[in-house]
Amino acid sequence: MRSRKWSSVLVVTTVLVSIWGGSGSAKAASPQIVVDLASNTGSMKYGASGFLYGLGSDGVPSSTMLTPLNPQAIAQKAPDGAQHPNGDALKVAPEFIKAGGKEIQIYMQDIYENWPYENLGLQDYLKKIDVMVPKVVADPNHSKFVYVPFNEPDGIWYQGINNYNNASGQEARNKFFADWKTVYNHIRSLDSQAKIAGPNLAAYHAQFYDDFFTYAKNNNVLPDVTTWHELGNDFFTDWYNHYNHYRNVEKKLGISAIPIAINEYARISGDLGVPGNLIQWMTRLENSKVDGMLAYWTAAGTLNDLVTENNKPTGGWWLYKWYGQLTGHTVTVTPPTTNGSLQALAALDPDKKQARILFGGSVNPSDVYSTDVVIKGLDTASYMSKNVHVSIIGVNNSGTNPANDPYSVQEQNYPVTNGQITVPIHNLKALSAYQIIVSPNTNSQTINNSSNRYEAEYAKLNGTAKVTYGSNTGYSGTYFVEGYGNTNNASTEFIVSAPTNGYYNLNLRYSAGPFSNAPTTRQLKLVLNGSDLTTVNLDSTANWNTWNTKTTSVFLNAGINRISYNAFTTDESDAVNLDYLEISPNTTAINSYEAESNSNVLGGTAIVTDDAAASGGKYVGYIGNGASNTLQFNDITAPKAGKYRMVVTFANAEVKGEHSYNNNVVERVATITVNGDQAQSPNFFNTRQWNNYKTMVFDVNLKAGTNTIKFTNASAYAPNIDRIQIAMPIINNTGNSIANNDSVIADVYSSNQS
């Protein structure tokens, strides 16, 4: 969060050529990225996958967009804080923790309404702390929270603390140090288990951090997490200087290494959502094994422009998905220049027998460049010591619009010479990012690079699922996934992209050869977006080199969907190998019900209004803000009782308050009841314009025959409703509906493959 004075960043971003070291134009000699697989630099940190106000409210963004990124830490506002209308730390915590998140920082001063924060005196702030801390202590996720008592103190109540040229700077520092001690001890008096982060300056200042940590040690008020912000061009030239200086301060003072969180990173313009720029931040943070949280420059609830329309990816999302699904350990990467714009990070997974390299970046946004990627140390990995297969995938910048799927750049087999290979890559785009997957060369056919095929060996593997690169034949790509026999924890998760809401055929290619104690028909559990959908029966095959395809037709959301095939028994009934998943459209229609239909009942202020952008040219507005202001859909028919998907088309452009750069969007809530009960009150994300209609999908339980579905909100306005559509979660291959009473996901947003 920054005040207007930081808008100067917009100016300096136009002079990158003079700041960044060269990464090559198309005419220059190709710079080299050197990856040494023999040099282990430690476990994956995934630290860059953090967000400031990236979560707006429960379900915004959808958990399916968050989970594949392997998020580690986020920063959100104080409980019931007035700074923004959404982003309450306690309210978003359950979704974040369910996605695997480990730490939630609380910006305590966001209890105030304005930025810079109103300076009402320290006693006023302490009284506010008296209210917010007990709420955190009482929360069931208390152990996950970290208090951030001051946000950019150099830009608020203590301006001048970095000024070492006059007495006023020293006076400001003395006041901040004293207030830090007072607030720190006050928090601990209310929460004996408190974890506290700071000092949280707007930028790194070497002398200040030296003085602050000297004071903090001497007064027994050291933070549990050290924080500062990196929001300018100096990050690219000076990050390693900042990091190394701070670590040397600790050593000088005899302080054990404290975890570092850069809880705001990326410039105000040109970085958020842009893969070729974000890779440069990501690599430096991962190299240093620190946490980082993308800055809050636009609107809450979008994972800082990685997500649009709540469940659709921008180009940046794909980069963070690749990053979040790196496995194994990082290895040494030497870019063309330490502080240059072309950067890379790499991980080697000996269990999966794969190396993955993420890279990108150039000086100017219009650059088209080349690079040679030299991969060393292959002779230390016996499974890749002779020949390797290299697949290169790219993702383009889409701004804040939905991105096209990643695409194949090139694919080739390479003989290994003296333990290394060189991969020349041309026609790379400055704002794009790229992933290289290196695996053993099995002399197989080239991978089918169609956008609707997802190779199992590139998917996310859990439990005993593994890739062995043995002697089998007949598979697609570089190999297949095995390890499903005699286990109940093997799983292969495909992250797939669907262009529209609707039915799709999931075509699973598998092998199920003879196996001791294995039945003729094998079974796997199909899991959609984290919840069980159905059991898939797989007929046995003549042998393990014979492959078959099983098709299951299911409803998928427009955008990202996580599809997992799981073992679930401890016997051999799930002994199969998986080759790939291919997605194809299914033309089965979905029943649609217009909000303005004469069959529906409007209550109170709810009214039908004309809008050419709405389906049928009309919508129903002024729902809610009173319990009697309702829209009830009648005559919703269901062939059988069971759980159905309800697609709601709506618009919501409400904002609250003003801010110099943040769009203070409001997520409207609708209470939805089915046949008079089963109430749920989901948050509807902000569509930015009232004539911009988008969809969200919820589960509803319908009875056989005719049903009613009512929308209302007793205390605030619900979104404008255009229409609803009703779909079975799963249908059979002839297009007939199948009732499904299994537990299915309430939030059917999802995620993608490699």
TARAHU-V164697 format. One record per backbone hydrogen bond with DSSP energy under -0.5 kcal/mol. CO is the residue of the C=O (numbers start at 1). NH is the residue of the N-H. If there is no record, write none. Layout:
[[CO & NH] [CO & NH]]
//
This chain:
[[3 & 6] [4 & 7] [5 & 8] [6 & 9] [7 & 10] [8 & 11] [8 & 12] [9 & 13] [11 & 14] [12 & 15] [13 & 16] [15 & 18] [16 & 19] [16 & 20] [21 & 341] [25 & 28] [31 & 372] [32 & 34] [33 & 35] [33 & 374] [34 & 334] [35 & 37] [35 & 376] [36 & 39] [36 & 332] [38 & 40] [39 & 332] [42 & 330] [46 & 49] [47 & 292] [48 & 50] [49 & 72] [50 & 294] [51 & 53] [51 & 75] [53 & 301] [54 & 303] [56 & 87] [57 & 60] [58 & 683] [60 & 56] [60 & 57] [62 & 65] [62 & 66] [63 & 67] [64 & 68] [66 & 69] [67 & 70] [72 & 102] [72 & 103] [73 & 51] [74 & 105] [75 & 53] [76 & 107] [77 & 89] [78 & 81] [87 & 77] [88 & 92] [89 & 93] [92 & 96] [93 & 97] [94 & 98] [95 & 99] [96 & 101] [97 & 100] [103 & 74] [103 & 105] [104 & 146] [105 & 76] [105 & 107] [106 & 108] [106 & 148] [107 & 78] [107 & 110] [108 & 111] [109 & 112] [110 & 83] [111 & 82] [118 & 120] [121 & 125] [122 & 126] [123 & 127] [124 & 128] [125 & 129] [126 & 130] [127 & 131] [128 & 131] [128 & 132] [129 & 133] [131 & 135] [132 & 136] [133 & 137] [134 & 138] [135 & 139] [136 & 139] [139 & 142] [141 & 144] [142 & 145] [144 & 104] [146 & 106] [147 & 149] [147 & 197] [148 & 108] [148 & 109] [150 & 152] [152 & 155] [152 & 156] [153 & 156] [153 & 158] [156 & 159] [158 & 161] [160 & 163] [162 & 164] [166 & 169] [166 & 170] [167 & 171] [168 & 172] [169 & 173] [170 & 174] [171 & 175] [172 & 176] [173 & 177] [174 & 178] [175 & 179] [176 & 180] [177 & 181] [178 & 182] [179 & 183] [180 & 184] [181 & 185] [182 & 186] [183 & 187] [184 & 188] [185 & 189] [186 & 190] [187 & 190] [187 & 191] [191 & 194] [195 & 147] [196 & 224] [196 & 225] [197 & 149] [198 & 227] [200 & 152] [201 & 229] [205 & 209] [206 & 210] [207 & 211] [208 & 212] [209 & 213] [210 & 214] [211 & 215] [212 & 216] [213 & 217] [214 & 218] [215 & 219] [216 & 221] [217 & 220] [224 & 259] [225 & 198] [226 & 261] [227 & 200] [227 & 201] [228 & 264] [230 & 266] [232 & 235] [233 & 236] [233 & 237] [234 & 238] [235 & 239] [238 & 242] [239 & 243] [240 & 244] [241 & 245] [242 & 246] [243 & 247] [244 & 248] [245 & 249] [246 & 250] [247 & 251] [248 & 252] [249 & 253] [250 & 254] [250 & 255] [251 & 254] [259 & 226] [260 & 291] [261 & 228] [261 & 263] [262 & 293] [264 & 230] [265 & 295] [271 & 274] [273 & 275] [273 & 316] [274 & 277] [274 & 278] [275 & 279] [277 & 280] [277 & 281] [278 & 282] [279 & 283] [280 & 284] [281 & 285] [282 & 286] [283 & 287] [284 & 288] [285 & 289] [285 & 290] [286 & 289] [291 & 262] [292 & 50] [293 & 265] [294 & 52] [295 & 297] [298 & 663] [299 & 302] [302 & 306] [302 & 307] [303 & 306] [306 & 314] [308 & 311] [308 & 312] [309 & 311] [310 & 62] [311 & 560] [312 & 308] [313 & 403] [314 & 317] [314 & 318] [315 & 319] [316 & 320] [317 & 321] [318 & 322] [319 & 323] [320 & 324] [321 & 325] [323 & 326] [328 & 44] [329 & 348] [330 & 41] [330 & 42] [332 & 36] [333 & 335] [334 & 34] [337 & 340] [339 & 21] [341 & 343] [343 & 360] [345 & 358] [346 & 331] [347 & 356] [348 & 329] [348 & 350] [349 & 353] [349 & 354] [353 & 440] [354 & 349] [355 & 438] [356 & 347] [357 & 436] [358 & 345] [359 & 434] [360 & 343] [364 & 367] [367 & 430] [369 & 428] [370 & 31] [371 & 373] [371 & 425] [372 & 33] [372 & 374] [373 & 375] [373 & 423] [374 & 35] [374 & 376] [375 & 421] [376 & 37] [377 & 380] [378 & 381] [380 & 382] [381 & 384] [382 & 385] [386 & 416] [387 & 441] [388 & 414] [389 & 391] [389 & 439] [390 & 412] [391 & 437] [392 & 409] [392 & 410] [393 & 435] [394 & 407] [395 & 433] [398 & 401] [407 & 394] [410 & 392] [412 & 390] [414 & 388] [417 & 420] [419 & 378] [420 & 417] [421 & 375] [422 & 424] [423 & 373] [425 & 371] [428 & 369] [429 & 432] [431 & 276] [432 & 361] [433 & 395] [434 & 359] [435 & 393] [436 & 357] [436 & 438] [437 & 391] [438 & 355] [439 & 389] [440 & 442] [447 & 449] [450 & 453] [452 & 583] [454 & 581] [455 & 458] [456 & 459] [460 & 493] [462 & 465] [462 & 491] [466 & 482] [476 & 479] [481 & 578] [482 & 466] [484 & 487] [487 & 569] [490 & 567] [491 & 462] [492 & 494] [492 & 565] [493 & 460] [494 & 563] [495 & 753] [496 & 561] [498 & 559] [502 & 556] [503 & 586] [504 & 506] [504 & 554] [505 & 507] [505 & 584] [506 & 508] [506 & 552] [507 & 509] [507 & 582] [508 & 510] [508 & 550] [509 & 579] [509 & 580] [510 & 548] [511 & 577] [512 & 541] [515 & 518] [520 & 522] [520 & 540] [522 & 538] [524 & 526] [524 & 536] [525 & 527] [525 & 566] [526 & 533] [526 & 534] [527 & 529] [527 & 564] [528 & 531] [531 & 528] [534 & 526] [535 & 537] [536 & 524] [537 & 539] [538 & 522] [543 & 546] [548 & 510] [550 & 508] [552 & 506] [552 & 554] [553 & 731] [554 & 504] [556 & 502] [559 & 498] [560 & 750] [561 & 496] [561 & 563] [562 & 529] [562 & 564] [563 & 494] [564 & 527] [564 & 566] [565 & 492] [566 & 525] [571 & 486] [571 & 487] [572 & 575] [573 & 523] [574 & 576] [576 & 484] [577 & 511] [578 & 481] [579 & 456] [580 & 509] [581 & 454] [582 & 507] [584 & 505] [591 & 726] [593 & 724] [594 & 597] [597 & 600] [601 & 632] [603 & 606] [607 & 621] [609 & 619] [611 & 614] [614 & 617] [615 & 618] [617 & 611] [619 & 609] [619 & 621] [620 & 721] [621 & 607] [623 & 718] [626 & 629] [628 & 630] [629 & 624] [630 & 603] [631 & 633] [631 & 711] [632 & 601] [633 & 709] [635 & 637] [636 & 707] [638 & 705] [642 & 702] [643 & 729] [644 & 700] [645 & 647] [645 & 727] [646 & 648] [646 & 698] [647 & 649] [647 & 725] [648 & 650] [648 & 696] [649 & 722] [649 & 723] [650 & 694] [651 & 720] [652 & 687] [652 & 688] [654 & 666] [662 & 664] [663 & 665] [664 & 656] [666 & 668] [668 & 684] [670 & 672] [670 & 682] [671 & 673] [671 & 712] [672 & 680] [673 & 675] [673 & 710] [674 & 677] [677 & 674] [680 & 672] [682 & 670] [683 & 685] [684 & 668] [687 & 689] [689 & 692] [691 & 693] [694 & 650] [696 & 648] [697 & 748] [698 & 646] [700 & 644] [700 & 702] [702 & 642] [705 & 638] [707 & 636] [708 & 675] [709 & 633] [710 & 673] [711 & 631] [712 & 671] [713 & 625] [713 & 626] [716 & 625] [717 & 669] [720 & 651] [720 & 722] [721 & 620] [722 & 595] [723 & 649] [724 & 593] [725 & 647] [726 & 591] [727 & 645] [729 & 555] [730 & 738] [731 & 553] [732 & 735] [736 & 732] [740 & 643] [742 & 744] [746 & 748] [751 & 496] [751 & 561]]
//
